Amino acid sequence: MSGVHDLQGVKCDSARFGAVARRHPSGVVRRAEPATTGALLLEAAPTDGRTELRVVGSPATPSHEVEAALEAGLAWIGVRDDPTPLGDLAAHDRRLAKLYAVTGPVRLGRLPRLGEAFGRAVIAQLVQSAEAHRSIAQLVRRAGEDAPGGLTAWPRRETVGAIPSWELRRCGISGRGARALHAGAVDGPHLERAEQAGWDGLDARLRALPGVGVWTSAVARRARGDPDAVAVGDYNLPALIAWVLGDGAADADDATMLELLAPFAGQRGRVIRLVERAVGARAVSGPPRRAPRAPLSAHRYW
């Protein structure tokens, strides 16, 4: 694969153990994916103005699995996404134009498997990001498949479904989250068929699962590349959107956020990502903190 692609927007894990994807200081991003002959390693590297993607694994890996892994890797780093709608919106909106001038096109990566997108969203329910990352790493370390480069592939759907609830609790996953993970494992084939029918169908199917609401569905769909997913019920997102796109109110609610995003219907999730990237790059300021950082829970089960 050739062409220039921004790998900085690729989501990676920071855990020392239990990381599915990791970013090297050189800019290389690597990801573990399961295969019948042992986990594969996807590696995307910027080289001489190009981005090279390769698959590392057992020579016995069937060719169709290698091809599927390459396609998954292209989607993961955002090559299969079309970022042009955001440029069109920025051309007619002064607020977006300012941010777009700093960040450039916003490509949405797509996690290769719906089960991983759903699992990460469930684990992130009602906890701080740091705690969610810790629980994700523990689950992956507990049930994933080791891959080259010290990475671990996300556990297969059947494996997650077979883990007892009490073991998921030892990973810091709530009882509600454990029930949702088990339900998602059972309903996995139906979720995949719903996704093929469209984002609305997937949203309805996800929200029919126990312990899954609008926030979890949106986070899962966003991780799979839905450009219009909006995580209603998020603790920080309304204030961020209102601060950057609105009148700077740090106490905005979901209704205010949805009103500000309404002109960008169809690309609201991409606009949110644009705002997040612009704040992360310090092109614009984010809202002030509303409270001291809360302590993480005390569970330690490594």
Disulfide bonds with the S-S distance in Angstrom:
none
